[in-house]
Amino acid sequence: MASNAGAPARERRPSTSAPLSDLKGPIGPAFTRPKHKRTVTGFGPSEIKSVEASIPEPQREAWRKYTPKPFTTPEEFGNEAVRHVETTLARSLYNCDETAAYGGTALAFRDRLVLDWNKTQQNQTFADQKRIYYLSLEFLMGRALDNAMLNVGQKETATKGLSNLGFRIEDIISQEHDAALGNGGLGRLAACFLDSMASLNYPAWGYGLRYRYGIFKQEIIDGYQVEVPDYWLDFNPWEFQRHDITVDIQFYGQVNRWQDDEGKQQCSWEGGEIVQAVAFDVPIPGYATSTCNNLRLWGSKAATGEFDFQKFNSGEYESSVADQQRAETISAVLYPNDNLERGKELRLKQQYFWCAASLNDIVRRFKKTGRSWKEFPNQIAIQLNDTHPTLAIPELQRILVDIEGLEWDDAWSIVQKTFGYTNHTVLPEALEKWSVPLMQHLLPRHLQIIYDINLNFLQFVERNFPKDRDLLGRVSIIEESTPKMVRMAYLALIGSHKVNGVAELHSDLIRTTIFKDFVKIYGPDKFTNVTNGITPRRWLHQANPRLSELIASKLDGFGYLKDLTLLHKLEAFVDDKEFRKEFREIKYANKVKLAKLIKDTTGDTVNPASLFDIQVKRMHEYKRQQLNIFGVIHRYLKIKSMSDEEKKKLVPRVSVFGGKAAPGYWMAKTVIHLINQVGKVVNHDKDVGDLLKVIFLEDYNVSKAEIICPASDISEHISTAGTEASGTSNMKFCLNGGLIIGTCDGANIEITREVGEDNIFLFGNLAEDVEDLRHGHLYSHYQLDPDLANVFDTIQSGTFGDAGSFSALVNGIVEHGDYYLVSDDFASYIKTQEVIDEAYKNVEEWTTKMILTVSRMGFFSSDRCIDEYAESIWNVEPLVPKDEAA
Ligand SMILES: Cc1ncc(COP(=O)(O)O)c(C=O)c1O
């Protein structure tokens, strides 16, 4: 048996407040329940059953009687909400403002969820079947209350109850802070997946970090982005701190190696620093089911106690809390970078802290079932959302070999069968690498394990491809640079049994570019595609209730929210006059709502009858907001040169932008500044009037997206071909009857296949041509598009303020190779925008396009994704609550 000295896993014993799945004692002496004294020290499935059986019937009956019943009427809901306002929040009628009413409402719903949550966790423990663990460093959850109301089917009840108390439900919902624990698509995908896994009754847990500050709040001051902290935890009724579920996590230190009496190599990781991980649990309710899964977020705390009393007593007040502060820093901030890897030590610490705590938790739960290690992959599927959790691979290997004493090869076989890895990008700057010296310093034992994994892998490659010496260098986990680097994507790939991309084009690209050599080594079957999806509950039913109602009225109810493919039946109503009229009215009403948000936040008035053209997403050069704003300037110049007669024929347009730039991403911030400067000029130009408005909506987040997505006529998904892995907002806009202007990139391609080429506006160069075009820019004479040159002249003339502010943006295209092919795609972009202007004038045709688009979006449900993952990667079955089984 290997020594476990220095093992970071010094867990505390769970007690009553843990969910039942955690209340399973260690494998060991059988649990005997002392008469009349109930001590809850932890149970396995059989122990829970025997304890329950041993409780006398009268006590069981009393328990059942006293168990709170979920509210079902406005009065019962009102009772619960007021009780919480009075007793939990200590407020009363005279000082119950909207914030307090939100608190009471949220707590009433939380109580409801907890009853389902406890039951679900108990059922999953009893069933003892394979579970999914979804490891994601980001969960962009947004608000929880509206989602909880709709998923448990009690929004009407709450609406009436709140109205009796004098509150409007919309006002109450809007009191909630977004849980913005993510940057963009990757984090929101994780949130949609949690919703789908619960709705489809999969036994699944999410594991993440409980950042004290989510992504920063964005303010626009004088046209510039300013970042301010997001204090989202000020009041968060949705989490439960599990004081008793803690894991000690080790960093730094050194590794001792020796041979035991049998000559076997042993290893121990000693010394260093210990930080404590504390569990915070968030209930994840499924839609129209009582399944309520768990999201466990880890917070960090000093392992040594609150602060150093010795120092405090001797007057060193500040350093007495220093340990505490240093430890808490680990879970303090979400790194605000999207598709950029920066290699900071704190980030690596975050990754290990979260992976080690989660793995410890998963292993502990598994050990309580008493199964043999061989069965680990039959009971547990762990999905890595991008490379951020890759350290879970060497961590599991370490636990199995160093602590549990398994042979290396047996352990490695378990590891590979357990993990699946989702790749989210082929952008070189986003592929994670960690320097070997940093890893050596922070995680010395893990580095050794990574080297051993690499050695075994390279020996395997050498045996199979003896003549290809270069191959070894290309596929090695260690990059032979100065300093040497650990390539996390390779480690993730080698340690997983399946690797998937997130849209067909992207999955093809990873097979033919970054992982080409690995396809040769492992064969094609290791690689698969799962095209991303979105939850229709949040992105249609919650965000666009009127459209959801209208669809339900045509499809015999809301069943389509659980089987989105039923939407195809809407096509039968495409010629139904009443339906078409109502569809248009709903779109218009959603635009009115967005116009109000614009007015409230920017002060600008926009006409809802205009064509709403929207681009909201993280600000990044590859997403090409610069192409959009250059197009807007081109439009502005055209309007300025038009006669009054020509102007009358033009469709008025509102160009809406939104999105955050990473604080250190200067070029993305320059684009935000340019958009605001253009808006300042255009929106006040009398020659233009309503024909063009340019809006930058600050602080784009999930709750704003819920207002924005239903209000678009056109949304822009215009990344340079081959750069956007999937995109998911494209699906959200289409599901709400917005059409797309887009490149042949990411999921746009599959959206086109589903909705038909007539219902999407594609433009631009194809991914296969990008490399040649880039090469051409560098080595042959570079010809700028003439319309774009005109736009640049206008910028450089100072029309939009100091031209110097934008010179790097312009020069990046004119002089430095135009890496993102803005000029190459400009003409076709402008032409396509003109096609859109014409198409929009034909109201009837446009209506047909909208309806057909919605009715053909069935494929893009995240439920479909989860079923695909479950079948082709996880091999997990749903666990339907007994009373819901068909
Ligand atoms: C707040 C937020 N940010 C980013 C995204 C991802 O957008 P995209 O797929 O356009 O990159 C979404 C998707 O809905 C979102 O809600």
The ligand as a Tripos MOL2 file, in Angstrom:
@<TRIPOS>MOLECULE
LIG
   16    16     1     0     0
SMALL
NO_CHARGES

@<TRIPOS>ATOM
      1 C1        -24.3940   36.7590  -21.5810 C.3       1 LIG1
      2 C2        -23.9480   35.9370  -22.7510 C.ar      1 LIG1
      3 N1        -22.7010   36.0730  -23.2020 N.ar      1 LIG1
      4 C3        -22.2550   35.3760  -24.2540 C.ar      1 LIG1
      5 C4        -23.0560   34.4660  -24.8990 C.ar      1 LIG1
      6 C5        -22.4950   33.7020  -26.0740 C.3       1 LIG1
      7 O1        -22.7440   34.3720  -27.2530 O.3       1 LIG1
      8 P1        -22.1470   33.8610  -28.6580 P.3       1 LIG1
      9 O2        -22.6670   32.4970  -28.8780 O.co2     1 LIG1
     10 O3        -22.6970   34.8460  -29.6230 O.co2     1 LIG1
     11 O4        -20.6770   33.9430  -28.5430 O.co2     1 LIG1
     12 C6        -24.3720   34.3030  -24.4620 C.ar      1 LIG1
     13 C7        -25.2710   33.3820  -25.1430 C.2       1 LIG1
     14 O5        -26.4630   33.4740  -24.9910 O.2       1 LIG1
     15 C8        -24.8320   35.0420  -23.3550 C.ar      1 LIG1
     16 O6        -26.0780   34.8930  -22.8710 O.3       1 LIG1
@<TRIPOS>BOND
     1     1     2 1
     2     2     3 ar
     3     2    15 ar
     4     3     4 ar
     5     4     5 ar
     6     5     6 1
     7     5    12 ar
     8     6     7 1
     9     7     8 1
    10     8     9 2
    11     8    10 1
    12     8    11 1
    13    12    13 1
    14    12    15 ar
    15    13    14 2
    16    15    16 1
@<TRIPOS>SUBSTRUCTURE
     1 LIG1         1 GROUP 0 **** ****
